[in-house]
Amino acid sequence: MGGVMAERILRVKFNPGVPLDKRFAVVTDYLKKEIEDGLRDEYVRRKAVEIVNRAGVAGHDELGEIRAICKWVQSNAVYRKDPIDVEYFHSARRLIKDIEAGRSAADCDDFVILGASLLGSIGYQTGALIVDSNADGTFNHVMLVVRTHAPTREFGTNWIPCELIFPTFKLGESVKVTKVIPLIADPNTKRIPVMMQNVNGLGGFTAKRAGASNFGGALAGFTQSGNGPYQLPIVRALKRMGRR
């Protein structure tokens, strides 16, 4: 039963009258919880181990493991937008099975759920980085963030952003960023997995809007690509509503 539940897709449809901040709270809260559920899934861990082993990554090569998993997600998950005013959230297990079956269809939040769950399942601290890339106050994209246990020459002990929806982006390279909200997964949280909860509209989520943060200055160390506005937002319905 647990395996079947872990393969579900949650569909969230927003009514036109729902305030922007409540929509945002639902999306961000769900992202963090789905990552936490995924990193504890043994099926996800087996896939992560398979990926790094097939890539020939040596033991204790932390950046090698992170690069291998990010490259696997970039190369195998297929970007598809969600319907208008609807958010689909896939569990990490469902995303893996869809990729293996040749029916992958995921947007940037799903990419992050997958990448963060895979890396978290083999011991890395992971999370999502909600990004305002247009400097207009709208958080319109999400990236994976991860960090190694031991300091590295390339990144030190900083959080490492991983842009997953563009296969050409290297580890630490990012779209243009002006403001961020970090959502760091808690592997020790004790609660019913999201896919086993009864979610009834916004009342089914216990979300509080996170405050904007500079993420402890860790963003200073990565490369941003592109000068124009980024137009593939995580919260598509939110962006449209805010500009009507």
C-alpha positions as CSV (number, residue, x, y, z in Angstrom):
1,M,0.0,0.0,0.0
2,G,2.8,2.4,0.9
3,G,4.4,1.9,-2.5
4,V,1.2,2.6,-4.3
5,M,0.7,5.8,-2.3
6,A,4.2,6.9,-3.1
7,E,3.5,6.8,-6.8
8,R,0.5,9.1,-6.7
9,I,0.3,12.6,-8.3
10,L,-1.2,15.4,-6.3
11,R,-3.2,17.8,-8.4
12,V,-3.8,21.3,-6.9
13,K,-6.3,23.6,-8.7
14,F,-6.4,27.2,-7.5
15,N,-9.7,29.1,-7.6
16,P,-9.4,32.7,-8.9
17,G,-10.3,34.2,-5.5
18,V,-7.5,32.5,-3.5
19,P,-5.1,35.2,-2.4
20,L,-1.6,35.1,-3.9
21,D,0.2,34.5,-0.5
22,K,-1.9,31.5,0.2
23,R,-1.3,30.0,-3.2
24,F,2.4,30.6,-2.7
25,A,2.4,29.0,0.8
26,V,0.8,25.8,-0.5
27,V,3.3,25.4,-3.3
28,T,6.4,26.0,-1.2
29,D,5.2,23.9,1.8
30,Y,4.4,21.0,-0.5
31,L,7.8,21.1,-2.2
32,K,9.7,20.7,1.1
33,K,7.5,17.9,2.3
34,E,7.7,16.0,-0.9
35,I,11.5,16.1,-0.8
36,E,11.5,14.9,2.8
37,D,9.2,12.0,1.8
38,G,11.3,11.1,-1.2
39,L,14.7,11.0,0.5
40,R,13.3,8.4,3.0
41,D,12.0,6.1,0.2
42,E,14.2,3.0,-0.2
43,Y,13.1,2.8,-3.8
44,V,14.6,6.3,-4.4
45,R,17.8,5.4,-2.6
46,R,18.3,2.3,-4.7
47,K,18.0,4.5,-7.8
48,A,20.5,7.0,-6.5
49,V,23.0,4.2,-5.7
50,E,22.5,2.8,-9.2
51,I,23.1,6.2,-10.8
52,V,26.4,6.9,-9.0
53,N,27.6,3.3,-9.5
54,R,26.9,3.4,-13.2
55,A,28.7,6.7,-13.5
56,G,31.8,5.1,-11.9
57,V,31.9,7.5,-9.0
58,A,34.5,6.5,-6.4
59,G,33.6,6.2,-2.7
60,H,33.9,9.5,-0.8
61,D,33.8,11.5,-4.0
62,E,31.0,13.8,-2.9
63,L,31.1,16.2,-5.8
64,G,31.2,13.3,-8.1
65,E,28.0,11.8,-6.6
66,I,26.3,15.2,-6.8
67,R,27.3,15.8,-10.4
68,A,26.3,12.3,-11.5
69,I,22.8,12.6,-10.0
70,C,22.2,16.1,-11.3
71,K,23.4,15.1,-14.8
72,W,21.1,12.1,-14.7
73,V,18.1,14.3,-13.8
74,Q,19.0,16.8,-16.5
75,S,19.4,14.1,-19.1
76,N,16.4,11.9,-18.4
77,A,13.6,14.0,-17.0
78,V,11.5,15.8,-19.7
79,Y,10.3,19.4,-19.0
80,R,6.6,19.9,-19.6
81,K,4.4,22.7,-18.3
82,D,1.4,22.1,-16.0
83,P,-2.1,23.1,-17.1
84,I,-3.2,26.7,-16.5
85,D,-4.1,27.4,-12.9
86,V,-3.2,23.8,-11.9
87,E,-0.1,22.5,-10.1
88,Y,0.8,18.8,-10.4
89,F,3.2,17.4,-7.8
90,H,4.8,14.1,-8.4
91,S,6.5,12.0,-5.8
92,A,10.1,11.1,-6.4
93,R,9.2,7.5,-6.9
94,R,6.6,8.3,-9.5
95,L,9.0,10.6,-11.3
96,I,11.6,7.8,-11.5
97,K,9.1,5.3,-12.7
98,D,7.7,7.7,-15.3
99,I,11.3,8.2,-16.6
100,E,11.9,4.5,-16.8
101,A,8.6,4.0,-18.6
102,G,9.4,6.8,-21.2
103,R,6.5,9.0,-20.0
104,S,8.3,11.7,-18.2
105,A,6.5,15.0,-17.9
106,A,7.8,17.4,-15.2
107,D,8.2,21.0,-14.5
108,C,10.9,22.7,-12.5
109,D,9.4,22.0,-9.0
110,D,9.2,18.3,-10.0
111,F,12.8,18.3,-11.2
112,V,13.8,19.6,-7.8
113,I,11.7,17.1,-5.9
114,L,13.5,14.3,-7.8
115,G,17.1,15.7,-7.6
116,A,16.8,16.6,-3.9
117,S,15.2,13.3,-3.0
118,L,17.9,11.3,-4.8
119,L,20.7,13.2,-3.2
120,G,19.1,13.2,0.2
121,S,18.6,9.5,0.1
122,I,22.4,9.0,0.0
123,G,23.1,11.4,2.8
124,Y,23.3,14.9,1.5
125,Q,21.5,17.9,2.9
126,T,19.2,19.2,0.2
127,G,16.4,21.6,-0.4
128,A,14.7,23.9,-2.8
129,L,15.7,27.5,-3.6
130,I,12.7,29.6,-4.6
131,V,14.0,32.4,-6.9
132,D,12.9,35.8,-8.0
133,S,14.8,36.1,-11.3
134,N,13.1,39.2,-12.7
135,A,13.7,41.6,-9.8
136,D,9.9,42.3,-9.8
137,G,9.1,40.7,-6.4
138,T,7.6,37.6,-8.0
139,F,9.2,34.3,-7.1
140,N,9.0,32.6,-10.4
141,H,11.5,29.6,-10.4
142,V,12.9,26.9,-8.2
143,M,16.4,25.3,-8.1
144,L,17.9,22.4,-6.2
145,V,20.4,23.3,-3.5
146,V,22.8,20.8,-1.9
147,R,26.0,20.8,0.1
148,T,28.8,18.5,0.7
149,H,29.9,17.3,4.2
150,A,33.6,18.0,3.7
151,P,34.8,21.4,2.3
152,T,35.7,21.3,-1.4
153,R,38.1,23.4,-3.3
154,E,35.4,24.5,-5.7
155,F,32.5,25.4,-3.3
156,G,34.0,25.3,0.2
157,T,31.2,24.6,2.6
158,N,28.6,26.8,0.7
159,W,25.3,25.6,-0.6
160,I,25.6,24.6,-4.2
161,P,22.7,25.6,-6.5
162,C,21.9,23.1,-9.3
163,E,19.9,24.2,-12.3
164,L,18.2,20.9,-13.4
165,I,15.9,21.9,-16.3
166,F,18.7,23.0,-18.5
167,P,21.1,20.2,-19.4
168,T,23.9,22.6,-20.4
169,F,24.1,24.2,-16.9
170,K,27.0,23.0,-14.8
171,L,27.0,22.5,-11.0
172,G,26.9,25.9,-9.3
173,E,25.7,27.7,-12.5
174,S,22.3,29.5,-12.2
175,V,19.8,31.6,-14.0
176,K,19.9,35.3,-12.9
177,V,18.9,35.7,-9.3
178,T,17.8,38.7,-7.3
179,K,16.0,37.3,-4.2
180,V,15.6,33.8,-2.8
181,I,13.7,31.8,-0.3
182,P,15.4,28.6,1.0
183,L,13.4,25.5,1.8
184,I,15.7,23.1,3.4
185,A,14.4,19.5,3.8
186,D,14.4,18.0,7.3
187,P,15.2,14.3,7.0
188,N,14.1,13.7,10.7
189,T,10.7,15.1,10.5
190,K,8.0,12.9,11.9
191,R,4.6,13.1,10.1
192,I,2.4,11.2,7.8
193,P,3.8,11.3,4.2
194,V,2.1,13.8,2.1
195,M,0.6,11.3,-0.3
196,M,-1.1,9.5,2.6
197,Q,-2.6,12.6,4.0
198,N,-6.2,13.7,3.3
199,V,-5.7,17.1,1.6
200,N,-8.9,19.1,1.3
201,G,-8.2,22.4,-0.4
202,L,-5.9,24.9,1.4
203,G,-7.1,23.7,4.8
204,G,-5.2,20.5,4.3
205,F,-1.8,22.2,4.3
206,T,-0.2,23.7,7.4
207,A,1.9,26.2,5.5
208,K,3.3,29.5,6.6
209,R,4.8,31.8,4.0
210,A,8.6,31.8,4.3
211,G,10.4,35.1,4.5
212,A,12.9,36.2,1.9
213,S,16.5,35.5,2.7
214,N,19.9,36.1,1.3
215,F,20.7,32.4,2.1
216,G,23.6,33.2,4.4
217,G,25.6,34.8,1.6
218,A,26.1,31.5,-0.1
219,L,24.8,32.7,-3.4
220,A,27.9,34.8,-4.0
221,G,29.9,31.8,-5.1
222,F,27.9,30.6,-8.1
223,T,27.7,31.6,-11.8
224,Q,24.6,33.1,-13.2
225,S,23.9,32.7,-16.9
226,G,21.8,34.9,-19.2
227,N,20.9,38.6,-18.9
228,G,17.3,38.6,-19.8
229,P,14.3,37.7,-17.6
230,Y,13.7,34.0,-16.9
231,Q,10.3,33.0,-18.1
232,L,9.7,29.4,-17.0
233,P,8.2,29.9,-13.5
234,I,7.5,27.3,-10.9
235,V,4.3,29.1,-9.8
236,R,2.8,29.8,-13.1
237,A,-0.7,30.6,-11.8
238,L,0.8,32.9,-9.2
239,K,2.7,34.9,-11.8
240,R,-0.3,35.4,-14.0
241,M,-2.5,36.4,-11.2
242,G,0.0,39.0,-10.0
243,R,0.1,40.7,-13.4
244,R,-3.6,40.8,-14.3
